[in-house]
Amino acid sequence: MFSVLILLEILLRLYFAIKIGPDVFFYGTRFYKSVITIEDRALNYAEKERNVVLHENQNNNYSKYYPHQTRFDKDVNGKRFIVTINNKGFRGIDIETRKANNVLRIVCLGASSTFGYGNRDQETYPYYLQTILNADKNKIDLTRFNSIEVINLGIPHLDSEAIYYLFINEAIPLNPDIVTFYEGYNDAAIAQVGNTGITTIAKNNIRQTFRYLRIKKWLLTAKLMNELFRNKVSRYDWQYYLNYNKGRSEFLINNLSLINKTCKDNNIRFYVITQQSKSFLLPENKMKGISYEEEVRIVTNKIQKEPITISELRFLVSSILMESVRKWAKDNNIILIDGIRILNNDRDCLASHVHLTPKGNYKLAEEIARVIILTYKTPET
């Protein structure tokens, strides 16, 4: 079998060397003169720059960073900065497992938007939330607490199932008083729902992705197969959307229900936050004036007439998931924080499909703080 693959690789190289140019025969070697691809740049950026997309510390059905692992990120202007990974393998300062008696502890669950892609340590919404609540702590019923601690447990790429396992293994031992959940887009982006946690994580593991990119970089056969596959699945029409969407709301709601039940069993207040996103269908200069709901209508109208892009598909599915979250929260008396509404007039705060600028994170933190101040009561009261 191996010899057949080698022969196929040699034949492909000879064929394209004749058709395109002799340097193609040396594809994947230092003698190959073609322009560096986007995939090559992504591979070099992630592995040489130790980008935050890589978190290889595999645990019980979820992954995180290794304690005090060195990681870097870049802001919207391309400026590189260090990201602090603490003693538990999460973003922020070191965490004491045992909570002090005078501390109100809040744990923020989520993925890259909670972690803070493209944001410095002091620009994430969990960081802003702690700052705002401590400044306004006199507005909260603090019969037992005189300081507020917000812990960022967001890990990029995790879906709701992986976040549930992370919550059980990492958040519960920290004995939080409040848990927030800000995610949903990743459940719209994963290839398939309904698998076990470890299978889901394997599909989203960025290390595996870059291994594949390296193979494409070396083997012309792998590169050609990738191009053929990508062209085959390039049309996302209405029927594809209907099939793709099956089971996703149930998947997300089931995991939220598991988190909620565990919170109730441990006397933890649970807050769910709706997540802003965009489809990239609209020009950047029109984002501020178009609401989330209006963009959903625009993309829905488009798919009924013609195929849409993968970004538009995920945006549309994500909007369905957010509606499911709203209904679930209402039916189960869960406090819902409307992150979509609070950012609707400032959608230029979306630095990417789902990640927020520092301004967006601050506005989101303000709304979370406002709702907590209005609704939180200590167990004694």
C-alpha positions in Angstrom: 0.0 0.0 0.0 2.8 2.4 0.9 4.6 1.7 -2.3 1.4 2.4 -4.3 1.1 5.8 -2.6 4.7 6.6 -3.3 4.2 5.7 -7.0 1.1 7.8 -7.2 2.9 10.8 -5.6 5.8 10.5 -8.2 3.4 10.2 -11.1 1.5 13.3 -10.0 4.7 15.2 -9.6 5.8 14.2 -13.1 2.4 15.1 -14.6 2.2 18.5 -13.1 5.9 19.2 -13.7 5.2 18.7 -17.4 1.9 20.7 -17.3 2.9 23.6 -15.0 6.7 23.6 -14.7 9.6 21.5 -13.6 9.8 23.0 -10.1 6.5 21.3 -9.2 8.4 18.0 -9.0 10.1 19.4 -5.9 6.9 20.4 -4.2 7.4 20.3 -0.4 11.1 20.7 -0.6 13.4 23.7 -0.3 13.9 23.6 -4.1 10.2 24.3 -4.7 9.9 28.0 -5.7 6.1 28.5 -5.6 4.6 31.3 -3.4 4.0 30.4 0.2 0.4 29.5 0.7 -2.1 30.8 3.3 -1.9 27.3 5.0 1.9 27.6 5.2 1.7 31.0 6.8 -0.9 29.7 9.3 1.3 26.7 10.2 4.3 28.9 10.7 2.4 31.5 12.7 0.8 28.9 15.0 3.9 26.8 15.7 6.7 29.2 15.5 4.9 32.1 17.2 3.2 29.8 19.7 -0.2 31.2 18.9 -3.1 30.8 21.3 -4.9 28.5 18.9 -2.8 25.7 20.2 -3.8 24.0 23.4 -2.6 20.5 23.6 -3.3 19.6 27.3 -5.9 16.9 26.8 -8.1 16.1 29.8 -11.3 14.3 30.4 -13.1 15.1 27.1 -11.8 18.7 26.8 -8.5 20.4 26.3 -6.8 23.4 27.8 -3.3 25.0 28.1 -0.5 23.6 30.2 0.2 25.7 33.4 2.2 28.8 32.7 2.6 27.9 29.0 4.0 30.7 26.9 1.4 31.9 24.3 1.2 35.0 22.1 -1.6 36.7 20.1 -2.0 39.7 17.8 -4.5 42.6 18.0 -6.5 43.9 15.1 -3.5 46.1 14.1 -1.2 43.0 13.9 0.7 44.0 17.0 2.0 40.9 18.9 1.6 40.6 22.7 2.0 38.0 25.4 -1.0 36.1 26.8 -0.9 35.1 30.4 -1.6 31.4 31.1 -2.0 30.7 34.8 -1.2 27.8 37.1 -4.4 26.0 36.1 -3.9 26.3 32.3 -6.4 29.1 31.8 -6.1 32.8 31.0 -5.3 35.2 33.7 -3.5 35.4 37.1 -2.9 32.3 39.2 -6.0 30.8 40.8 -6.3 29.5 44.4 -8.5 26.4 44.4 -9.7 27.1 47.9 -11.9 30.2 47.9 -11.5 32.8 50.6 -14.4 33.3 52.9 -14.9 36.9 51.9 -14.8 36.4 48.1 -17.8 36.2 45.7 -16.4 33.9 43.0 -17.7 34.1 39.4 -16.6 31.6 36.7 -17.0 32.5 33.1 -17.5 29.5 30.7 -17.0 29.8 27.0 -14.6 29.4 24.1 -12.4 31.9 22.2 -14.8 34.9 22.8 -14.5 34.4 26.5 -10.8 33.6 26.4 -10.4 36.9 24.4 -9.0 36.2 20.9 -7.1 39.3 19.8 -7.5 40.9 23.2 -4.8 41.7 25.8 -5.2 40.3 29.3 -6.9 43.5 30.5 -9.3 43.6 27.5 -11.4 40.5 28.0 -14.9 40.7 29.2 -14.2 38.5 32.3 -11.4 41.0 33.3 -13.7 44.0 32.7 -16.5 42.2 34.6 -14.4 41.9 37.7 -13.3 45.5 37.5 -16.9 46.8 37.1 -18.4 44.6 39.9 -15.7 45.5 42.4 -16.3 49.2 41.7 -20.1 48.7 42.2 -20.0 46.0 44.9 -22.0 48.2 47.3 -24.9 47.7 44.9 -24.9 43.9 45.4 -26.3 42.1 48.4 -22.9 41.4 50.1 -23.9 40.0 53.5 -20.9 37.6 53.3 -18.6 39.1 50.6 -16.5 42.2 50.4 -14.6 41.4 47.2 -15.5 39.9 43.8 -13.3 37.5 41.8 -14.0 36.6 38.1 -12.2 33.6 36.7 -11.8 33.2 32.9 -12.2 29.5 32.0 -12.7 30.1 28.3 -10.7 27.8 26.0 -10.7 28.4 22.2 -12.6 26.0 19.9 -14.5 24.1 22.6 -18.2 23.3 21.9 -20.9 23.1 24.6 -20.2 19.4 25.3 -16.5 20.0 25.9 -17.4 23.1 28.0 -19.7 20.9 30.2 -16.9 18.5 30.9 -14.5 21.3 31.6 -17.1 22.8 34.0 -17.4 19.6 35.9 -13.6 19.0 36.2 -12.3 22.6 36.5 -15.1 24.9 37.7 -16.8 22.8 40.4 -13.6 22.3 42.4 -13.3 26.1 42.5 -16.6 26.4 44.4 -18.0 29.3 42.4 -21.0 31.3 43.6 -22.0 32.3 40.0 -21.3 30.6 36.6 -21.9 32.4 33.2 -22.0 30.7 29.8 -21.2 32.6 26.6 -21.0 30.3 23.6 -23.0 28.7 20.8 -21.2 29.6 17.6 -18.9 26.6 17.9 -21.9 24.3 18.1 -22.9 25.8 14.8 -19.4 25.3 13.3 -18.6 21.7 14.3 -18.9 19.1 11.6 -21.2 16.8 13.4 -23.1 16.8 16.7 -24.1 14.1 19.1 -20.7 12.4 19.5 -18.9 11.7 22.8 -16.9 14.6 24.1 -13.5 13.2 23.2 -14.6 12.6 19.6 -15.9 16.2 19.4 -12.7 17.6 20.8 -10.6 15.5 18.3 -12.5 17.1 15.4 -11.8 20.6 16.7 -8.2 20.0 17.9 -6.0 22.6 16.2 -2.9 20.5 16.6 -4.4 17.9 14.3 -5.4 20.5 11.9 -1.8 21.8 11.6 -0.5 18.3 11.2 -2.8 17.9 8.2 -1.5 21.3 6.9 2.0 20.0 7.2 1.1 16.9 5.2 -0.4 19.1 2.5 2.8 21.2 2.5 4.9 18.1 1.8 2.7 15.8 -0.4 1.2 16.9 -3.7 -1.3 14.0 -3.4 -2.7 15.4 -0.1 -2.9 18.9 -1.6 -4.8 17.7 -4.7 -7.2 15.6 -2.6 -7.9 18.7 -0.5 -8.7 20.8 -3.5 -11.0 18.1 -4.9 -12.8 17.8 -1.6 -13.2 21.5 -1.1 -14.7 22.0 -4.5 -17.1 19.2 -4.0 -18.5 20.7 -0.8 -18.7 24.3 -1.9 -22.4 24.9 -2.3 -24.5 25.4 0.8 -28.1 25.6 -0.4 -31.4 25.4 1.5 -31.5 21.6 1.7 -27.9 21.4 2.9 -28.8 24.0 5.6 -31.8 21.9 6.8 -29.7 18.8 7.0 -26.8 20.5 8.6 -29.0 22.1 11.3 -30.5 18.8 12.5 -29.9 18.0 16.1 -27.8 21.1 16.9 -30.3 22.9 19.1 -30.9 19.7 21.0 -27.2 19.2 21.4 -26.6 22.7 22.9 -29.7 22.6 25.1 -28.8 19.2 26.5 -25.4 20.5 27.5 -26.8 23.7 29.0 -29.3 21.6 31.0 -26.5 19.4 32.4 -24.6 22.5 33.5 -27.8 24.0 35.0 -28.6 20.9 36.9 -25.1 20.7 38.3 -25.3 24.4 39.3 -28.6 23.7 41.2 -27.1 20.7 42.9 -24.2 22.9 44.1 -26.2 26.0 45.0 -24.6 28.0 42.1 -26.4 30.8 40.3 -26.4 30.2 36.5 -26.5 32.9 33.9 -26.7 32.3 30.1 -25.6 35.0 27.6 -26.6 35.2 24.0 -23.7 35.5 21.6 -23.3 38.1 18.8 -21.8 37.1 15.5 -21.8 38.1 11.8 -21.9 36.4 8.4 -19.4 38.5 6.5 -22.1 39.1 3.9 -22.4 42.8 4.7 -19.6 45.3 4.1 -17.7 46.4 7.2 -18.9 50.0 6.9 -22.5 48.9 7.1 -22.2 46.7 10.2 -22.9 49.4 12.7 -26.3 50.3 11.2 -27.5 46.7 10.6 -29.0 44.7 13.6 -28.3 41.1 14.2 -31.9 40.2 13.4 -31.8 42.1 10.1 -28.6 40.3 9.0 -30.4 37.0 9.8 -33.2 38.0 7.5 -30.8 39.0 4.8 -28.9 35.7 4.9 -32.2 33.8 5.1 -33.5 35.5 2.0 -30.2 34.8 0.2 -30.2 31.0 0.9 -33.7 30.7 -0.4 -32.5 32.0 -3.8 -28.9 30.8 -4.1 -26.2 28.9 -2.2 -24.4 30.7 0.6 -20.9 30.6 2.0 -19.7 28.5 5.0 -19.5 31.7 7.1 -23.1 32.6 6.2 -24.3 29.0 6.9 -22.7 29.0 10.4 -24.1 32.4 11.2 -27.6 31.3 10.2 -27.4 28.1 12.3 -26.0 30.1 15.2 -29.0 32.4 15.1 -31.2 29.3 15.4 -29.2 28.1 18.4 -29.6 31.5 20.1 -33.3 31.4 19.7 -33.3 27.9 21.2 -31.3 29.3 24.2 -33.8 32.1 24.7 -36.7 29.6 24.7 -34.9 27.2 27.0 -34.0 30.0 29.5 -37.6 31.2 29.5 -39.1 27.8 30.0 -36.7 26.9 32.8 -36.6 30.2 34.6 -32.9 30.7 33.8 -31.6 34.3 33.9 -30.7 35.2 30.3 -28.3 38.1 29.6 -29.0 39.5 26.1 -25.5 39.9 24.6 -27.0 40.2 21.2 -29.2 43.1 22.1 -26.6 45.0 24.0 -24.2 45.0 21.1 -26.8 45.5 18.3 -26.1 49.2 18.0 -22.3 48.6 18.0 -21.8 45.6 15.7 -18.6 47.2 14.4 -17.3 45.9 17.8 -17.1 42.4 16.1 -13.5 42.1 15.2 -14.2 38.8 13.4 -17.1 36.4 12.9 -17.7 36.3 16.7 -14.7 37.8 18.6 -15.1 41.3 20.1 -13.0 44.3 20.2 -12.0 45.7 23.7 -14.9 48.1 23.4 -17.3 45.3 22.7 -16.0 43.3 25.6 -16.5 46.2 27.9 -20.1 46.8 26.8 -20.8 43.0 27.3 -19.2 43.1 30.7 -21.3 46.1 31.7 -24.5 44.3 30.8 -23.5 41.1 32.6 -22.6 43.2 35.7 -25.9 45.1 35.5 -28.0 41.9 35.4 -25.9 40.3 38.3 -26.4 43.4 40.4 -30.1 43.3 39.8 -30.6 39.6 40.4 -27.9 38.1 42.6 -28.8 37.3 46.2 -26.6 35.4 48.7 -27.9 32.0 49.8 -28.7 33.4 53.3 -31.2 35.8 51.8 
